[in-house]
Amino acid sequence: VKHLVKIAKRNSLRVLVEPQIPHTSIFMKTDIILIRDKTAVVVDVQVCGDSNADLAFKTKAQKYGSPLCHANIMKYLRAMGITVDSLQQAPFVISFKGIFFKKSVKVARSLFSFSSFDFSHLSLTAVSGSLLAYDRFMMGV
């Protein structure tokens, strides 16, 4: 997530990191909300196995694309003094092997102006994070 934030800031986007948005009787916490002009983009990152990337993408899109979530996010942004005309979802799915889900690449290229270097860096970050998680799991930490 922090690498996505760096890229977004480099591209002059306003960034909200892990905002806690009131939602029914709980809070929802997206990874990032990016604001460009009058558009807000909800970005939620998920590292998963190769076989369930499509399901992960659909699940994230449905989660933040529901009418109630949409309304609550817009209400939260207005309370923060941020006026937007539209809200989009951008699920960002990458495998633990560092392979990007094709739909996520499309979204990232169009919304965030990612370069090939950005993708390489994010891919390496996902792999190293997965290895670290595996080591901790195997050691029982």
Backbone bond lengths (Angstrom), bond angles and torsions (degrees), N, CA, C in turn:
res aa  C-N    CA-C-N  psi(-1)  N-CA   C-N-CA  omega(-1)  CA-C   N-CA-C  phi
1 V - - - 1.449 - - 1.531 110.08 -
2 K 1.337 116.96 -41.90 1.471 117.42 -176.45 1.532 111.81 -65.39
3 H 1.333 117.85 -28.13 1.468 119.25 176.65 1.529 110.76 -71.88
4 L 1.324 117.10 -36.42 1.464 120.44 174.92 1.526 110.84 -62.45
5 V 1.322 115.98 -40.17 1.463 120.78 178.78 1.528 110.31 -62.44
6 K 1.330 117.68 -44.21 1.468 120.85 178.61 1.522 111.52 -59.11
7 I 1.336 115.55 -44.57 1.466 120.06 -179.70 1.530 110.33 -64.12
8 A 1.323 116.52 -43.48 1.469 120.57 -179.87 1.523 111.18 -62.32
9 K 1.318 116.69 -44.96 1.467 119.80 179.80 1.528 111.20 -64.87
10 R 1.330 116.20 -37.29 1.460 120.44 177.52 1.531 110.30 -61.86
11 N 1.338 116.17 -30.94 1.469 121.25 179.34 1.531 112.36 -92.74
12 S 1.330 116.37 18.76 1.477 123.36 175.96 1.528 114.28 59.69
13 L 1.333 116.60 37.13 1.455 121.02 175.39 1.520 109.03 -97.45
14 R 1.324 116.13 145.29 1.466 120.16 172.42 1.527 106.82 -78.17
15 V 1.330 117.19 136.81 1.456 121.46 -172.90 1.528 110.93 -127.14
16 L 1.322 116.12 128.84 1.465 122.33 170.73 1.528 106.05 -111.85
17 V 1.326 117.02 119.55 1.461 121.56 -176.77 1.525 109.79 -100.21
18 E 1.319 115.10 124.92 1.460 124.25 178.31 1.531 113.22 45.13
19 P 1.333 117.00 54.47 1.472 118.15 177.79 1.530 110.13 -68.30
20 Q 1.306 116.40 142.21 1.469 121.21 177.24 1.520 107.48 -97.86
21 I 1.315 115.21 105.51 1.458 122.30 -172.07 1.520 109.84 -102.14
22 P 1.351 118.12 121.87 1.468 119.87 177.65 1.527 110.57 -58.05
23 H 1.335 115.09 131.15 1.469 120.95 -176.73 1.520 107.98 -147.22
24 T 1.304 117.14 110.91 1.470 124.02 -173.71 1.523 108.46 50.90
25 S 1.319 118.51 -121.34 1.471 119.99 -178.46 1.531 112.27 -99.66
26 I 1.334 117.32 7.72 1.465 122.39 -178.72 1.532 109.27 -128.86
27 F 1.311 116.51 -173.82 1.451 122.40 173.53 1.519 108.75 -116.94
28 M 1.321 116.73 142.09 1.457 119.28 169.99 1.521 106.94 -104.85
29 K 1.325 115.21 147.36 1.458 119.83 -176.44 1.521 108.82 -131.57
30 T 1.314 115.49 100.04 1.457 119.48 174.48 1.524 107.59 -75.53
31 D 1.323 116.54 163.63 1.463 118.55 177.35 1.528 110.84 -72.22
32 I 1.324 115.39 -49.28 1.467 120.09 -176.04 1.534 108.93 -147.19
33 I 1.322 116.15 144.67 1.460 120.86 164.92 1.528 106.12 -120.61
34 L 1.324 115.67 123.17 1.457 121.93 178.93 1.517 108.93 -103.41
35 I 1.318 116.65 139.80 1.460 120.50 178.78 1.523 108.39 -123.32
36 R 1.322 114.55 124.03 1.469 121.56 175.80 1.512 106.58 -132.04
37 D 1.320 116.13 122.37 1.457 122.11 -177.22 1.528 108.77 55.13
38 K 1.299 119.14 -117.38 1.468 122.88 -178.41 1.527 111.53 -111.36
39 T 1.339 117.00 24.66 1.457 121.76 -179.57 1.518 110.01 -121.77
40 A 1.328 115.56 133.16 1.466 121.59 173.95 1.528 107.68 -108.56
41 V 1.317 115.73 140.19 1.464 121.26 179.96 1.522 108.30 -124.90
42 V 1.332 115.75 121.17 1.463 121.84 177.24 1.526 107.66 -86.95
43 V 1.327 115.82 119.58 1.461 121.24 -179.93 1.524 108.07 -113.36
44 D 1.317 115.74 124.39 1.451 120.53 175.76 1.523 107.23 -127.45
45 V 1.309 116.46 122.12 1.457 123.07 -174.48 1.525 109.75 -93.86
46 Q 1.324 115.79 138.41 1.456 119.65 174.28 1.519 109.09 -140.86
47 V 1.330 115.49 128.24 1.454 122.07 172.22 1.521 106.13 -99.06
48 C 1.334 116.72 127.75 1.463 119.86 -175.22 1.525 110.22 -144.29
49 G 1.318 115.49 -179.59 1.464 121.16 175.03 1.521 110.05 -76.05
50 D 1.326 116.35 162.58 1.462 120.83 -178.32 1.527 112.01 -62.31
51 S 1.307 117.12 -35.20 1.466 120.66 -172.01 1.526 113.92 -77.28
52 N 1.316 118.36 -18.37 1.467 118.41 -177.10 1.535 113.83 -116.74
53 A 1.324 117.48 24.19 1.461 120.85 -179.70 1.521 111.64 -66.07
54 D 1.320 117.49 -40.88 1.466 120.28 -179.87 1.524 110.45 -62.95
55 L 1.319 116.96 -43.92 1.463 121.23 178.77 1.530 110.61 -63.46
56 A 1.331 116.78 -42.19 1.472 120.65 179.43 1.527 110.49 -61.32
57 F 1.331 117.39 -42.75 1.457 121.83 179.77 1.531 110.32 -62.47
58 K 1.339 116.48 -48.82 1.468 120.93 -179.31 1.528 111.51 -62.10
59 T 1.329 116.56 -42.19 1.462 120.89 -179.05 1.522 111.22 -62.05
60 K 1.324 116.66 -46.04 1.467 120.59 178.90 1.529 111.06 -63.50
61 A 1.340 117.09 -41.68 1.462 121.00 -179.63 1.530 110.72 -64.50
62 Q 1.322 117.05 -41.08 1.464 120.84 179.11 1.524 111.38 -68.77
63 K 1.318 116.06 -39.78 1.467 120.43 -177.13 1.524 111.73 -58.48
64 Y 1.311 116.88 -50.38 1.462 120.40 -176.20 1.525 113.16 -94.30
65 G 1.324 117.54 -5.04 1.447 121.25 179.58 1.516 114.47 -94.51
66 S 1.326 117.39 -3.61 1.469 119.60 -179.69 1.528 109.42 -66.73
67 P 1.337 117.25 149.27 1.468 119.82 -178.97 1.537 113.36 -56.90
68 L 1.333 117.76 -38.51 1.467 120.15 -179.88 1.525 111.45 -67.46
69 C 1.323 117.79 -44.09 1.473 120.88 177.18 1.523 110.41 -62.25
70 H 1.315 115.43 -44.17 1.459 120.97 -179.87 1.534 110.18 -57.49
71 A 1.330 116.20 -48.43 1.471 120.99 -179.42 1.525 111.34 -62.72
72 N 1.334 117.31 -41.70 1.463 120.77 -179.05 1.528 112.01 -68.20
73 I 1.316 117.31 -36.65 1.466 120.41 177.60 1.528 109.87 -66.95
74 M 1.323 116.57 -43.88 1.473 120.18 178.62 1.528 110.48 -62.54
75 K 1.317 117.26 -41.14 1.469 121.83 178.45 1.532 110.24 -62.93
76 Y 1.339 116.91 -42.64 1.462 122.26 178.25 1.536 110.42 -61.02
77 L 1.321 116.52 -45.76 1.465 120.18 -179.77 1.527 111.17 -62.23
78 R 1.331 116.99 -42.96 1.474 119.79 177.85 1.530 110.52 -61.49
79 A 1.347 116.84 -40.11 1.470 120.40 178.88 1.528 111.35 -64.51
80 M 1.332 116.79 -27.67 1.464 121.93 178.05 1.533 111.69 -84.29
81 G 1.342 116.66 -0.37 1.459 120.53 -179.13 1.517 113.41 82.18
82 I 1.320 117.03 19.70 1.466 121.91 -178.71 1.525 108.30 -107.53
83 T 1.324 116.46 119.29 1.454 121.08 179.75 1.524 109.57 -103.52
84 V 1.324 116.07 120.38 1.464 121.18 177.36 1.523 108.94 -129.06
85 D 1.330 115.24 153.93 1.465 121.42 178.08 1.521 112.01 -95.28
86 S 1.339 116.23 -27.14 1.463 118.46 -177.86 1.526 110.87 -141.28
87 L 1.318 113.34 156.72 1.464 121.62 179.65 1.517 107.43 -130.61
88 Q 1.329 116.20 128.57 1.461 121.58 179.77 1.516 109.79 -122.44
89 Q 1.323 115.86 156.08 1.465 121.15 174.53 1.522 108.21 -106.64
90 A 1.322 115.14 140.74 1.462 120.65 178.34 1.523 108.84 -136.33
91 P 1.333 117.05 76.64 1.471 118.17 176.53 1.528 109.14 -61.02
92 F 1.314 116.15 133.26 1.461 121.23 -178.43 1.518 107.76 -115.88
93 V 1.323 116.19 101.55 1.461 122.00 -173.73 1.524 109.13 -111.95
94 I 1.323 114.84 128.84 1.464 122.20 178.49 1.521 107.77 -137.83
95 S 1.329 116.37 141.66 1.467 119.13 -179.68 1.523 109.89 -79.37
96 F 1.324 115.09 160.30 1.466 119.45 178.81 1.523 111.41 -64.30
97 K 1.340 117.43 -13.17 1.464 121.96 176.63 1.524 112.12 -89.69
98 G 1.346 116.05 -0.09 1.455 120.46 178.97 1.516 114.35 88.52
99 I 1.329 117.30 15.62 1.462 121.45 -179.66 1.529 108.61 -95.64
100 F 1.329 116.38 126.73 1.451 121.81 -178.89 1.522 110.75 -82.43
101 F 1.324 115.85 140.23 1.453 121.68 173.54 1.527 107.09 -71.67
102 K 1.349 117.50 132.87 1.468 121.79 -172.74 1.524 113.37 -53.48
103 K 1.336 117.43 -42.18 1.469 119.91 -178.90 1.530 111.00 -64.27
104 S 1.325 117.00 -35.00 1.465 120.39 178.46 1.526 111.04 -67.38
105 V 1.322 116.23 -37.60 1.464 120.62 178.65 1.528 109.94 -63.23
106 K 1.323 116.21 -44.65 1.470 120.72 178.33 1.521 111.16 -56.82
107 V 1.325 115.66 -48.33 1.460 121.22 -179.41 1.527 110.48 -62.85
108 A 1.329 116.09 -46.67 1.471 120.53 -177.47 1.521 111.43 -62.21
109 R 1.309 116.99 -41.61 1.474 119.62 179.79 1.522 111.51 -65.87
110 S 1.322 116.80 -41.18 1.467 119.14 -176.10 1.529 112.90 -77.25
111 L 1.328 117.49 -38.89 1.466 120.09 -174.80 1.523 114.23 -90.94
112 F 1.326 117.41 -33.87 1.459 119.84 -170.30 1.521 114.20 -112.24
113 S 1.322 118.57 -3.98 1.472 121.99 -178.64 1.525 111.71 57.18
114 F 1.327 117.08 45.72 1.461 121.47 179.33 1.520 110.64 -68.60
115 S 1.313 115.41 139.50 1.462 121.14 174.07 1.533 108.22 -94.99
116 S 1.320 116.16 170.53 1.470 120.20 176.75 1.529 109.61 -61.89
117 F 1.330 117.14 -36.40 1.464 120.60 177.72 1.523 110.81 -62.21
118 D 1.343 117.07 -41.26 1.467 120.89 178.63 1.521 110.59 -58.83
119 F 1.334 116.56 -45.50 1.463 120.15 179.33 1.526 111.10 -63.50
120 S 1.322 116.87 -41.55 1.469 120.33 178.78 1.523 111.13 -61.48
121 H 1.316 115.87 -43.87 1.457 120.95 -179.26 1.530 111.13 -64.34
122 L 1.332 116.75 -45.34 1.462 120.58 178.68 1.528 111.59 -64.59
123 S 1.314 116.70 -36.67 1.458 121.16 178.44 1.527 110.44 -63.85
124 L 1.310 116.77 -45.73 1.467 121.40 178.24 1.528 111.03 -63.08
125 T 1.328 116.84 -39.10 1.459 121.32 178.20 1.527 111.07 -62.33
126 A 1.335 117.04 -42.62 1.474 120.96 179.47 1.525 111.24 -63.97
127 V 1.326 116.83 -42.55 1.464 120.56 -179.98 1.526 110.44 -65.35
128 S 1.322 117.29 -47.12 1.470 119.26 -178.46 1.528 110.82 -65.28
129 G 1.328 117.83 -37.11 1.459 120.95 176.39 1.512 112.03 -65.01
130 S 1.335 116.79 -39.14 1.461 120.86 178.01 1.523 111.06 -65.68
131 L 1.323 116.50 -40.78 1.470 119.97 178.31 1.528 110.96 -64.39
132 L 1.311 116.84 -40.97 1.457 121.11 178.15 1.532 110.74 -63.05
133 A 1.331 116.48 -44.06 1.465 120.53 178.22 1.527 110.79 -63.09
134 Y 1.324 117.21 -40.39 1.465 121.54 179.29 1.529 110.00 -63.63
135 D 1.332 116.47 -45.05 1.469 119.73 178.66 1.525 111.63 -58.98
136 R 1.322 116.14 -44.28 1.475 119.75 179.13 1.513 111.44 -64.05
137 F 1.340 116.54 -40.29 1.450 120.80 179.55 1.530 110.40 -63.30
138 M 1.328 116.24 -44.67 1.466 120.31 -177.53 1.528 111.76 -68.57
139 M 1.332 117.06 -30.34 1.460 120.09 179.25 1.521 111.73 -84.47
140 G 1.327 116.52 -10.49 1.459 120.00 179.56 1.512 113.67 76.60
141 V 1.329 116.26 23.73 1.474 120.35 -179.49 1.502 110.30 -83.53
